Amino acid sequence: VEQGSPAIALTDHGVMHGGIEFYKACKKANIKPVIGCEVYIAFNKLTDKRHQIDNKRTHCILLAETQEGYENLLKLTTVAHLEGYYYKPRVDWDLLKQHSKGLIALSACLYGDIPQAILNRDEEKIKELIERFQTTFGKDNFYLEVQYHPGLPQQKVVNDRLIELGKAHG
């Protein structure tokens, strides 16, 4: 309210426990609430639980754009906990494809697939991932996420490349 924000988002890691309280507080303050989740994407399948392999995962921000998107977020986080839990609640690309309607996806922090590919200088993987996100969520529902972390030198490297990619891919 003090900053004059017309809308704000809540994206807890792997859960949506704060969503209802957040929604009510935003409505009371006359701010548009955007409910989301920072999901963990499994290395392969969400049901894989191989020691020292499947405890690795990447991040992706999902924002509910519509009621259907909110319901899809609930489905994704439920399956992530009931079927995909291994160190963290995880989803996989097949599940994301099934429940992508009404969602906006962001490339996430340094632990996202695209930032990791940038840090690994894997241009083919970057291209493949952008296509995967755009195919799964729709070209208009996928955004490259730039963050400001002056204490993390790799963030500037990632941001500079994300800006280039954003210009190249619209």
Number of C-alpha atoms within 10 A of each C-alpha: 10 4 5 7 10 11 12 13 17 17 18 16 17 24 20 18 11 12 19 12 9 17 19 13 14 19 11 10 11 13 17 16 21 19 24 27 26 24 28 26 26 27 17 16 16 25 17 16 16 9 9 7 12 18 16 15 22 20 24 22 24 26 23 23 16 15 12 15 21 20 15 20 27 17 13 25 22 19 17 26 17 11 15 24 20 19 11 18 24 31 28 20 18 12 17 18 14 11 20 22 22 19 26 21 25 20 23 22 22 22 15 21 20 29 27 17 19 20 14 11 11 12 12 9 16 19 14 12 16 20 14 15 21 16 13 20 20 16 16 10 20 20 19 20 21 20 13 10 10 9 8 10 9 14 19 16 13 22 19 12 16 20 14 12 15 12 9 8 12 10
